[in-house]
Structure formats: structure tokens, C-alpha cells
Amino acid sequence: MPLLTQALRCFEEAARQGGIRRAAERLSLTPSAVNRQILNLESELGLPLFERLPRGLRLSSAGEMMLHRIRLWRREERQLRETLEAMRGPGSGTVRMAVGEALSEAVLPSLLEAFRRESPRASFAITLSDAEGVLRALADGTADLGACFNPAEPGPARVVRRFHFPMGAVVAPSHPLATAARPSLRDCAAWPAILPDASIAGRWEIAQAVQAAGVNLVTLAECNRVLPMRALARAGLGVAYLSRLDVLADETRGELVWRPLDSAPHSRTALAVCVPTDRRLPALSEALLERLLAALATIAEPVSRPPG
């Protein structure tokens, strides 16, 4: 159970997002409910926490002080939880993770199943998010482990290791390209393209490959999530362009086939496993981190290990 009140959580999320509507989406509340919580909090304090601007919210001086204090409370809350969990005995506790959609389906089920056999008292809090959300969760203490594609400047997070997952062509098992070892983009261009939009890691890579090959792809769909891309490819409607990790679970079930592209440019798509820089991991999280790195190493080539 969160120790922060609903009003404080609404304020904190509105400060992060810079607006009521985006905060409401994150919290799965209505904008009016979030706004009401913040107005009640301001009324109770007798001070405005935000400056209301035409394009969003900006923290007031009181709001900045409040946000700083909430971050301290979150840290103290986390430390209290860790202490209480340790009192339950060795192997007890909750591992808090923030990860992308692909990792949650392709790696976590088998990883956590094996981990629970060793630590049956362990539990897990898993948040699905994009790269920005993963880094934010590590910064504010709601996660101890994070994994995301191509994060921007990590800031308060440290990249432990990066794993290379090149982009490729994804088709249904019955598709003619399913038997090709390394199809070219010219081969793939004979079928409609199911493309990631700019929010998905790898879009730049596909654009570069298309330009280098001098081909035109006829777009069937452009998606901001991997899930519909996989569904369209499974239905045989075209060729999706995704990393192998994105479709590893489908491959295991025999529902999709991933093929590396011939003569594709060097891949910049890498999964970064991250931890916070301002605190040590609890022993249980440290143990799961080691197993996560080992699991990823079996399905991908490590790109680099940053110094430190």
C-alpha cells in the first residue's frame, strides 16, 4: 500500500508531466479528479503549488519545496519497506522493476519462475513503460531495476550493460519470406510494410536501411506500439520491422518468424539494463539483476560495458 496520499501522488505526477491531463493518464484517473485533489491540497496548505499557464503547469516556489520533500519521503518509504521485508527472513522482499513491453513478455516469465524457485518469499512489482518512464522510475525510487531500448541521457540512472538486438523482418510462418535466411529489403518490399513510428527504437535504423537500399516500402500501418505490429504480421497482412527481442515470445510459440536483413546498416538498437546511481540495490534486487544479465546474454550480443 503506498504511504503517500492520493493528493500527493496527483501533485507529484502533475509536476512530472507538466499538466493535469497527462498526469491523469499515468494515474488512470480522470483529469477532473486529479485537478480536484491538487486544488484541495493547495487549499489545505494555503499556498499555490503550481502556476497555471496556457500550455501547462509550472511549479511555484512552494511546489518545488513540496516535490523535493516528496522525493525524500519516497526514499524513506522505500528504506522502511526494505527493513520490514528483511524482518520476514532471508529471501523475502519485493523487487521493483520498470521495463519495456518486449522484455516483459520475452524474458521475465521464465526468469521470475526460476528466481521464485530459489527465493519463494520474493515478490515483484513490475511497471511497463517507455525509456523515459523507466529512467524516471529509477530516479524517484519506484524501481530498483530498469530495462529499456536506447535510453536518452541516463542522468540519475547507471547503465550496467547494453545488449544488441538488431532490427529484422517479421512475418507469419506461412509467409514466403519465412524460409529466407537473410532477406533483402528489396525482397521485403514486395509486401506491405508494418512500420514502427518515431517513438519506437529502431525506426531510424529502418529508415537508413531503406535509403541505402534505394527501395520504396508501401506502408500498410505505422504503429506506436509493438503489440499491433505483431498482430498484423501474425495475420499475414505484411512484413513488420522489429527487433528480435520484440518477437522472441512469438517465435518460441511458433507464431512469428524473425529474419535478419541482408546488407542492413550497423544496428543502433540496444537494450540498456539500468540501476539507480544514488543508492545501493537491496540484496534481492542485486540477485535478480545478475540473473537478468545472464538471461539476456544468452539471446543477444553485449554491445559494451560502460566504465565504472
N, C-alpha and C positions, 0 to 999 in steps of 0.2 A: 504494500500500500504506500503511495507517495506521501511523504511527510509535508510537502508544500501544499498549501491550499489551492483550490481551483482558481481563485482570483490571482494568486501569484503566478501560477502556471500560464494563465492567459496573458498576464502582463509580460512575462518573460518571452513567450513565443511572439507576441506582437512586437517586442523590441528586436528580436532576432530577424523577423520577416519585414519589418518596416511598414506594416499595415495590418488592419483588422482581418480583411478577407483571407489573406494568405495564412495568417495565424489560425483562423477558424478551420481552414482546410487541413492544416497539420494536426490540429487537436480534435478533428471530427466533430466540431460544434458549428452552430450557426453563427454568422457574423454578429447578429444582434445579441446573442448570448455572451460572446467574447467581449463585445463593447460594454455590455451591462456590468460584467464582472470588473472591468477596468474602471468604469465610472464609479462603481460602488467603492472600490479600493481608494480611488482618489478622494472621494467624499469622506471616507473614514480617516484618511491621512490629513485632509485639509490642504492638499497641495496637488498641482497638476503633475503627472508623471510623463506626459507627452505634450509636444507642440503639435497641434493638428494642422497639417499642411495640405495644399491641394493634391499633392502626389503621394501622400502617405503620412507617416508618423515620424517624429524626431524626438529623442529622449530629452526631457528637461534636465536641469541640474539634479533635481530630486530623483528623477527617473534613473539617471546614471548611478547615483548612490544606491538606489534600490536594486538595480541589476547587479552591481558589484556584490552587494550583500547576499543576494540570492545565490550567486555562484559560490560564495563561501559556505552558505547553508547546504548547498548540494554536495560540496566536498565533505562537510561534516556528516551529512546524512549517509554518504557512501561509506565513510570510515566506521560509522556506527553499525551499519548493516554488516560490514565485513567482520567487525568484532563479535556481533551477535551470532553470525553464521559460524565463526570459528568455535564458539562455545558449544555448537552442536556436535563437534568432533571432527577428526581428520577427514578430508574429502568432502566436507559439507560446504555449501555456499552456492552462489549464483554467478555464473559467467555471463557478463553483459556484452553483447556483440552488436555492431552495426555493419551490415553487409549489403551488397548488391543482389539483385534478383537472381542472377545466374549462379552465384556461389551458393545461395540458399538451397537451390534445388539439386545442383550437381554434386556438391561436396558435403554439405552439412548433415544430411540424414545418416549416412554411413559413418561419418566422423563422430557424431554425437552418440550414436548407438554404441560404437566401440568404447568411447570415453565413459559412458554410463556403466559399462561392464566393470571398468576399473574403479570408478568413483560413483557408486549407486546413489549417494546422497546429493550429488550435484544436480543443479537445475540451471536453466538457461533463459535469458531474456534477449530475444532477437528482434532487432529493428531493421526493416528493409528500407533502404534509402539510396539516393544518388551519391556521387562523390562528395558534393558539398555537405550533404546531411551527415555522411559518415564522419567527416572531419569535425563537424560541429558537435556531434555526439561525443567524440573523444575529448574535445575541448571542455565541454560542460560537465563531464563526468557521468553521463548517462550510458557510456560504453567504455569498456577497457580494451576491447579488440575491435579492429575495423579492417574491412577489405573492400576496395573499390577500384574501378578502372581509371587510369590516368588522372589521379587527383591533381588539382592545381597546387599552388604553394602549400605544403602541409601545415605550416605555421605551428600550432601547438601540438601537432602530431609528428611522430617519427616513423619513417618508412623502414620497416625491418627488412623486407625483401620484396623484390619485384619479380613477377613471373610472366613469361612471354606467352601470349595466346594470339596467334596471327588470325587475321580475317580470312574467310573462305566462302565457298559456295555451299548452300544448304538446300537439299532437295528431298522429296519423298523417296523411299526405297524403290518405288516403281518408275521413277523418272529416268530418262535415258542417260543423264549425267551421273547417275549413281554408280555406274560401272567405270567412270573415267578416273584414273589415278590422280591427275593434276589437270583439270580442265583450264583452258584459257578463257579470258574474258570474252574473246570473240565467239568461243563455243557457247558461253553462257548467254550472250546477247540474243541468241535465237529464241529465248523465252522471256516473258515479262519479269521485271526486276522488283523485288520486295526489299526496300532500302531502309536503313536507319536514318532518322533525321539528325540534325546537328547536335542534339543533346546526348546522343549515344556515342561512346568511344568507338572509333573505327570508321566513322563517316568520312573523315579526312582521308583515311587510308584508301577507301574505295574510290573516292573522287580522284586521287592521284593515280590509282591503277587504271581507271577508265581513261584518263587523259593520256597516260603513257601508251596505252594500247590503241588509242585512236578509234575507239568504238563508241557507239551510241546505245545506251540502255533505254529500253522502253519501260517506264515506271508503271507498275501495277499499283503499288501502295508505298507510302512513306510513313513510317511509324516512329513514335517517341518511346515505345516500349518493345521489349524483345518478345513478350508473350504473343501478341497478334502476328508478328512476323513468323514465328514458329508455326502458329496455327494455319496461316495461309500456305506455307511451304508444305505442311503435312497434307493439306487438301489438294496438293498438286497444281496450285494456281500459278506457280512461278518459281524463280530462284531467289532465295533470301541470301543476304550477305551479312554474316555474323562471325564472331569468334568461335573457336571450338568449345570453349567453356560455356558459351551461351546455349549450346545444344547437346552438351555431353549427356545429360539425363535422357534426352530423346534418343540419342544414339544407343545408349545402353538398353533402352526398351525396344530398339529396332524400329522406331517411328520416323527417324530422320537420318540422313547421311550427310556428313560434312566432308568436303574435299578442299585441300589447299589449292590456291590459284597459281597457275603457271606464270612465271615471269612477273609476279607481283612485287611492288617496291618493298623495301625493308619495313617491317611492321613497327609501328609506334604504340600498338595496343598492349598494355601491360597491366596486370592486376597487382596493386600495391597492398601489402599487408602492413597495417599501421598500429601503433600503440601511442598512448599519451607521452608527452615529454616531461610533464610536471609531477609525475607520481610513479611509484613502483607498482607493478601488477601484483594482485593477490596471487598466492601460490597456485590456486586452482586455475586462474586465467593463464598464468605462465605455462602450466602443464598443457592446457588446451592449445595455446599458441604453438608450442613445439610440435604437437600432432597435426595442427593445421598446415604448418610449413612442410612437414613430411608428406602429407597427403597431396598438396599442390605440386611438390617436386616430382611426384610420380606421373603427373599428367601434363606437365609444362616444363619448359626450359627456363631456369632462372636467368633473368637479364643481368642483374647486378645486385650486389650487396653494398649499400651506402656505407661510408666510413663512420665510425663511432658506434 
